[in-house]
Amino acid sequence: MRVTLTKFLSGKTDKTLLQLVRYTFVGGFAFIIDFSLLWFFTEICHLHYLISATLSFLAGLITNFILSTKWVFNNSKVANKKLEFLLFGLIGAVGLGLNDLFMWLLTEYGNAHYLVSKIGVVFVVYLWNFFARKYLLYKN
């Protein structure tokens, strides 16, 4: 499969590999927001790292939804955007549960710094979010 830069940057696609690559860029940007806010809320606002992780994850979720529906997934099974966001968010809530659980385990029992724990769990949550959204919420 040959993909031109124009095809990569624009246009609708239902090709899983291209969507995964696009989602990687979207997820990377959302992760930068998530990770930065995690640090900010914990170090500057002095919130507990799990509260910070939840707040920052939600900011990343909103960023991910906006960019994903514009660039990655454009064939929702749901016509109503509010319902689509709710379902997107429910899938994200499972991701948040995985995020917080594994961060807690790595930080409390693995003695990892909370930011190292975050980096350690990001790939698992990324895979869950992409495949759950692709196959449960968007048409293939």
Buried (B, 14 or more C-beta within 10 A) or exposed (E): EEEEEEEEEEEEBEEBEBBBBBBBEBBEBBBEBBBEBBBBBBEEEEBEBBEBBBBBBBBBBBBBBEBBBEBBBBEBEBEEEEEBBEBBBEBBEEBBEBBBEBBBBBBEEEEBEBBEBBBBBBEEBBEBBBBBBBEEBBEE
